[in-house]
Amino acid sequence: MALGNYDDFNRLECDTRIAEEKDGYYAFEDTVFWGEKGGMPSDKGTINGLPVTDLKWVDGTLWHQVDGALSNPIHMQVDAEERWQNTAIQSALHLFDGYFRRQNHTIVAIGVHPHSQWMEVDVDSFTDDELDEMQDYIDEAIRADIPLEISYAPGIEYPDPNYRQYDQVRIVKYGDLDVQPCGTPHLHSTGEIGSFVILNAEKTNRGTRVYLTVGTVTRDRLKKTHRLVRSLMAKLNTLEEDLEARVDALLEQEQQQKAEISALQKEKAGFVAVRLAQDDASYAVVDDEDVSGLRAIGQEIAFTLGKKKVLLSEKDGKTSIVIAAGDDSARDTLALWKDKADMRGGGSPKLVNGQLPYTVDEALERMGLR
């Protein structure tokens, strides 16, 4: 585990020298960067003014990749806001480790990146009151501004046998709220979390996922949401308090329009089906119809009129086919053409959908209809 390099999360720059270079990655005599590990994302920043493009741990050594080549002397600079944001959610989730541990529950997975912040707990569900209690807990922790305590102990003496392989174990403590071994940077006090808002929760196959917004992400999400609300208000010409009702009305109107369109499409399919059924030809090429339109016509021919007809429609050099068969022979026809014309599809005895990787003219030739 780390032996003190990350005790001060505000240690953001240092001067050092290259210790080793391998495959475009550099190891240094000292570093202020953190590479993703232990539930904390990687830092961003520069080395000798070059952007850091990757950080990876190999056997306890952090290797750095930059957009260019490096030479001594080395100056490192970590992005301050990114470090604070990453450290804020890491430290806050420590507090919830303690919270759930006292309830005999465990956080089984976490999301710590700005676009995906959450914690997954091994419980079936949380009531609204329980979510409110969790919010009250973190609010009080932030107000109390409990200081961070870091200590070190010989691994052989640590109670958890999983840590006895280490020479030293770094122990992180926030008052009575949480104490646990951890090597990542942490905030100097709980007040530095700044904001922690519980948004909602949903059931997962491992328990319940609680969605969060923490630190500077809260600011950015609030700005984004505010701009979205203002944009919708302008587009819908309504006040914020009337926005939900206006959207509900539009959705209802959309459903009504879809129902009307569906009825008109069915009526159109019926007219086309009658016209095609009057023609004695075994097939019909139906222009400007997508697969759903072709199927609707086929349903009318097979189920309503009890007739048989092969319908074809071409798009982008491929042919969609519907076999409508009032005599229940659609699957038999498909079986006949599967090998003969490389046709793929499926359906019921009365109606089969299929497709050929050819134009209509070539499809008709291969099926022996022309």
C-alpha positions as MATLAB code, in Angstrom:
seq = 'MALGNYDDFNRLECDTRIAEEKDGYYAFEDTVFWGEKGGMPSDKGTINGLPVTDLKWVDGTLWHQVDGALSNPIHMQVDAEERWQNTAIQSALHLFDGYFRRQNHTIVAIGVHPHSQWMEVDVDSFTDDELDEMQDYIDEAIRADIPLEISYAPGIEYPDPNYRQYDQVRIVKYGDLDVQPCGTPHLHSTGEIGSFVILNAEKTNRGTRVYLTVGTVTRDRLKKTHRLVRSLMAKLNTLEEDLEARVDALLEQEQQQKAEISALQKEKAGFVAVRLAQDDASYAVVDDEDVSGLRAIGQEIAFTLGKKKVLLSEKDGKTSIVIAAGDDSARDTLALWKDKADMRGGGSPKLVNGQLPYTVDEALERMGLR';
ca = [
       0.000    0.000    0.000;
       1.038    3.665   -0.376;
       3.471    4.802    2.293;
       2.578    8.461    2.608;
       2.825    9.953   -0.890;
      -0.944   10.454   -0.899;
      -1.530   11.585    2.681;
      -2.098   15.170    1.465;
      -4.581   15.166   -1.398;
      -3.559   18.775   -2.118;
      -0.008   17.707   -2.974;
      -0.481   18.463   -6.650;
       2.998   19.167   -7.988;
       6.563   18.022   -7.534;
       9.983   17.998   -9.151;
      11.552   14.597   -9.703;
      13.601   12.482  -12.092;
      12.941    9.543  -14.409;
      13.668    6.193  -12.764;
      12.868    3.967  -15.758;
      11.280    4.031  -19.205;
       9.520    1.035  -20.755;
       7.296    0.765  -23.837;
       6.462    4.465  -23.832;
       5.693    4.580  -20.079;
       7.763    6.275  -17.397;
       8.358    5.485  -13.731;
       9.743    8.285  -11.538;
      11.650    8.640   -8.302;
       8.577   10.455   -6.936;
       5.072   11.146   -8.223;
       2.015   13.159   -7.244;
      -0.270   11.350   -9.693;
      -2.791    8.701   -8.727;
      -3.660    5.938  -11.181;
      -7.120    4.378  -11.052;
      -7.227    1.849   -8.239;
      -9.052    1.274   -4.962;
     -12.288    2.806   -6.221;
     -10.684    6.129   -7.219;
     -10.305    7.326  -10.845;
      -7.001    8.431  -12.313;
      -5.755   11.991  -12.023;
      -5.394   14.316  -14.973;
      -2.560   16.750  -15.425;
       0.768   17.400  -17.118;
       4.393   16.299  -16.891;
       6.861   18.863  -18.245;
       3.841   20.554  -19.815;
       2.758   17.421  -21.736;
      -0.734   16.013  -21.056;
      -0.771   12.711  -19.193;
      -2.607   10.195  -21.386;
      -2.497    7.062  -19.212;
      -1.564    5.879  -15.721;
      -1.224    2.233  -14.713;
      -0.015    0.322  -11.682;
       2.365   -2.612  -12.119;
       3.524   -4.403   -8.968;
       3.091   -1.307   -6.822;
       4.818    1.060   -9.267;
       2.836    3.752  -11.078;
       3.756    4.085  -14.748;
       2.987    7.319  -16.595;
       2.336    7.864  -20.294;
       2.360   11.355  -21.818;
       1.626   12.869  -25.204;
       5.288   13.065  -26.208;
       8.741   12.213  -24.881;
      10.250   13.178  -21.521;
      13.736   13.975  -20.273;
      15.130   15.133  -16.923;
      14.471   17.284  -14.989;
      10.799   16.410  -14.458;
       8.026   18.697  -13.206;
       4.591   17.238  -12.490;
       1.306   19.121  -12.121;
      -2.002   17.431  -11.224;
      -5.293   19.065  -12.233;
      -6.599   20.463   -8.922;
     -10.340   20.295   -9.635;
     -10.158   16.748  -11.005;
      -8.210   15.615   -7.916;
     -10.712   17.246   -5.566;
     -13.682   15.729   -7.396;
     -12.209   12.229   -7.397;
     -11.176   12.518   -3.758;
     -14.563   13.899   -2.709;
     -16.582   10.898   -3.868;
     -13.932    8.473   -2.586;
     -14.038   10.031    0.882;
     -17.837   10.300    0.930;
     -18.252    6.632    0.060;
     -15.930    5.783    2.957;
     -18.496    7.393    5.230;
     -21.217    5.212    3.751;
     -19.037    2.130    4.147;
     -19.231    2.803    7.875;
     -22.938    3.664    7.722;
     -23.910    0.352    6.116;
     -21.402   -1.690    8.096;
     -23.186   -0.612   11.276;
     -26.414   -1.936    9.730;
     -24.752   -5.244    8.749;
     -24.884   -4.355    5.063;
     -22.160   -3.850    2.466;
     -21.563   -1.624   -0.544;
     -20.932   -4.266   -3.208;
     -20.099   -1.971   -6.144;
     -19.600    1.720   -6.857;
     -19.608    4.182   -9.744;
     -17.161    7.019   -9.188;
     -16.774    8.691  -12.579;
     -18.454   12.084  -13.144;
     -20.945   10.700  -15.680;
     -21.824    7.726  -13.450;
     -21.921    8.186   -9.670;
     -23.664    5.522   -7.587;
     -23.307    2.955   -4.836;
     -24.836   -0.518   -4.894;
     -25.831   -2.000   -1.544;
     -26.744   -5.600   -0.683;
     -30.349   -4.815    0.270;
     -33.545   -5.581   -1.642;
     -34.832   -2.000   -1.585;
     -34.779    1.350    0.182;
     -37.917    3.205    1.241;
     -38.164    6.967    0.710;
     -37.690    7.409    4.465;
     -34.508    5.330    4.371;
     -33.142    7.406    1.498;
     -33.959   10.549    3.499;
     -32.101    9.107    6.501;
     -29.060    8.471    4.303;
     -29.194   12.071    3.058;
     -29.492   13.378    6.629;
     -26.474   11.253    7.618;
     -24.181   12.668    4.938;
     -25.472   16.230    5.433;
     -24.619   16.041    9.126;
     -21.186   14.568    8.346;
     -20.432   17.467    5.997;
     -21.636   20.056    8.537;
     -19.594   18.440   11.319;
     -16.402   18.847    9.241;
     -14.788   15.815   10.869;
     -10.999   15.800   10.347;
      -9.139   13.002    8.583;
      -6.795   10.838   10.624;
      -4.166    8.689    8.899;
      -2.033    6.146   10.706;
       0.205    3.235    9.786;
       0.493   -0.215   11.312;
       2.680   -3.245   10.539;
       0.748   -5.560    8.232;
       1.542   -8.587   10.372;
      -0.294   -6.961   13.276;
      -3.399   -5.913   11.331;
      -6.570   -7.829   12.379;
      -7.670   -8.591    8.820;
      -5.457  -11.429    7.493;
      -5.896  -10.119    3.915;
      -3.558   -7.239    4.800;
      -0.818   -9.196    6.577;
       1.096   -9.587    3.320;
       1.959   -5.867    3.436;
       4.888   -4.397    5.363;
       2.643   -1.520    6.413;
      -1.092   -0.881    6.319;
      -2.351    2.676    5.871;
      -5.452    3.241    8.004;
      -7.892    6.032    7.167;
     -10.320    7.316    9.802;
     -13.094    9.920    9.936;
     -14.082   10.160   13.609;
     -16.635    7.554   14.608;
     -18.137    7.382   11.107;
     -15.618    5.102    9.402;
     -12.192    3.546    9.796;
     -10.624    1.215    7.217;
      -7.368    0.459    5.391;
      -6.976    2.400    2.144;
      -4.111    3.736    0.054;
      -5.896    6.452   -1.958;
      -5.917   10.215   -1.363;
      -8.624   11.481    1.023;
     -10.077   14.853    1.912;
      -8.628   16.565    4.958;
     -12.111   16.755    6.490;
     -15.677   15.721    5.690;
     -16.682   19.348    5.100;
     -14.544   19.382    1.964;
     -16.987   16.977    0.277;
     -18.974   20.101   -0.541;
     -22.148   18.428   -1.787;
     -23.603   14.942   -1.776;
     -27.137   14.503   -3.093;
     -29.022   11.203   -3.261;
     -31.087   11.256   -6.447;
     -32.966    7.946   -6.613;
     -32.615    4.187   -6.197;
     -33.414    1.125   -8.296;
     -33.317   -2.656   -7.867;
     -30.437   -4.601   -9.413;
     -29.453   -8.261   -9.462;
     -26.934   -7.570   -6.670;
     -29.126   -5.403   -4.447;
     -30.144   -1.768   -4.781;
     -28.285    0.924   -6.678;
     -28.447    4.440   -5.223;
     -27.668    7.210   -7.722;
     -25.706   10.201   -6.458;
     -24.230   13.507   -7.442;
     -21.107   14.520   -5.533;
     -18.781   17.508   -5.412;
     -18.300   19.587   -8.560;
     -20.487   17.145  -10.522;
     -23.473   18.595   -8.631;
     -22.655   22.059   -9.931;
     -22.255   20.864  -13.504;
     -25.426   18.756  -13.428;
     -27.439   21.628  -11.959;
     -26.277   23.975  -14.717;
     -27.067   21.391  -17.391;
     -30.516   20.669  -15.942;
     -31.292   24.378  -15.588;
     -30.369   25.030  -19.241;
     -32.516   22.072  -20.331;
     -35.527   23.281  -18.337;
     -35.188   26.824  -19.707;
     -34.888   25.482  -23.252;
     -38.012   23.319  -22.872;
     -39.936   26.235  -21.378;
     -39.061   28.381  -24.387;
     -39.868   25.673  -26.948;
     -43.185   24.793  -25.302;
     -44.030   28.407  -24.430;
     -44.922   27.556  -20.840;
     -43.889   28.310  -17.269;
     -41.679   25.944  -15.265;
     -44.514   25.002  -12.916;
     -46.674   24.045  -15.930;
     -43.921   22.165  -17.783;
     -44.809   18.650  -16.606;
     -48.501   19.098  -17.446;
     -47.583   20.465  -20.875;
     -45.354   17.479  -21.615;
     -48.060   15.058  -20.417;
     -50.547   16.727  -22.771;
     -48.136   16.421  -25.697;
     -47.517   12.735  -24.953;
     -51.260   12.072  -24.833;
     -51.664   13.909  -28.130;
     -48.860   11.840  -29.643;
     -50.529    8.600  -28.567;
     -53.802    9.728  -30.150;
     -52.005   10.588  -33.379;
     -50.251    7.210  -33.423;
     -53.605    5.468  -32.993;
     -55.103    7.510  -35.840;
     -52.128    6.791  -38.106;
     -52.331    3.086  -37.292;
     -56.017    3.038  -38.189;
     -55.349    4.853  -41.478;
     -52.493    2.479  -42.309;
     -54.741   -0.509  -41.672;
     -57.432    1.011  -43.862;
     -54.873    1.684  -46.608;
     -53.525   -1.872  -46.314;
     -57.064   -3.161  -46.733;
     -57.607   -1.200  -49.970;
     -54.248   -2.320  -51.389;
     -54.933   -5.932  -50.382;
     -58.283   -5.981  -52.175;
     -56.698   -4.547  -55.330;
     -53.829   -7.033  -55.296;
     -56.060  -10.012  -54.513;
     -58.127   -9.295  -57.629;
     -55.000   -9.848  -59.762;
     -54.370  -13.516  -60.621;
     -50.563  -13.095  -60.585;
     -48.801  -15.124  -57.863;
     -46.716  -12.148  -56.765;
     -46.864   -8.365  -56.579;
     -44.105   -5.760  -56.293;
     -45.249   -3.098  -53.846;
     -43.220    0.106  -54.147;
     -42.465    2.479  -51.259;
     -43.447    0.079  -48.492;
     -41.302   -0.799  -45.493;
     -41.450   -4.249  -43.891;
     -44.273   -3.301  -41.506;
     -46.382   -1.891  -44.362;
     -45.779   -4.980  -46.464;
     -46.762   -7.206  -43.552;
     -49.966   -5.228  -42.947;
     -51.021   -5.789  -46.555;
     -50.146   -9.468  -46.282;
     -52.258   -9.838  -43.132;
     -55.304   -8.444  -44.945;
     -54.753  -10.775  -47.912;
     -54.262  -13.907  -45.803;
     -56.524  -13.385  -42.788;
     -59.297  -11.146  -44.082;
     -59.561  -12.172  -47.735;
     -58.236  -15.754  -47.416;
     -56.137  -15.337  -50.569;
     -52.528  -16.197  -51.452;
     -49.936  -13.744  -52.748;
     -46.162  -13.146  -52.528;
     -45.386   -9.486  -51.857;
     -41.982   -7.949  -52.606;
     -40.464   -4.540  -51.928;
     -36.893   -3.418  -52.716;
     -34.685   -1.025  -50.742;
     -30.933   -0.441  -51.042;
     -30.504   -3.450  -53.317;
     -32.215   -5.869  -50.906;
     -35.685   -7.340  -51.155;
     -38.195   -7.760  -48.356;
     -40.755  -10.519  -48.912;
     -44.063  -11.360  -47.286;
     -45.735  -14.649  -48.146;
     -49.465  -14.298  -47.489;
     -51.292  -17.618  -47.656;
     -54.938  -18.022  -46.735;
     -54.484  -21.743  -47.399;
     -51.832  -22.088  -44.620;
     -48.992  -22.813  -47.077;
     -46.708  -19.860  -46.199;
     -44.138  -21.958  -44.324;
     -44.061  -24.573  -47.089;
     -43.285  -21.880  -49.622;
     -40.542  -20.485  -47.386;
     -38.976  -23.956  -47.074;
     -38.987  -24.289  -50.876;
     -37.165  -20.967  -51.357;
     -34.687  -21.182  -48.475;
     -32.125  -23.157  -50.442;
     -33.250  -22.199  -53.917;
     -33.080  -18.450  -53.359;
     -31.057  -18.102  -50.137;
     -34.151  -16.700  -48.442;
     -34.160  -16.174  -44.670;
     -37.293  -15.601  -42.626;
     -40.024  -17.074  -40.498;
     -43.619  -16.754  -39.389;
     -46.922  -18.585  -39.219;
     -48.624  -20.907  -41.720;
     -50.631  -17.934  -42.999;
     -47.931  -15.244  -42.971;
     -44.157  -15.355  -43.366;
     -41.640  -12.499  -43.386;
     -38.385  -12.905  -45.278;
     -35.505  -11.102  -46.906;
     -33.200  -11.698  -49.849;
     -29.842  -10.004  -50.409;
     -30.792   -9.240  -54.006;
     -32.812   -6.808  -56.083;
     -36.452   -7.650  -56.817;
     -35.630   -8.707  -60.376;
     -32.916  -11.133  -59.238;
     -35.106  -12.397  -56.397;
     -37.926  -13.227  -58.809;
     -35.489  -15.058  -61.103;
     -34.051  -17.124  -58.234;
     -37.501  -18.023  -56.915;
     -38.643  -19.073  -60.384;
     -41.463  -16.547  -60.486;
     -40.209  -14.877  -63.629;
];
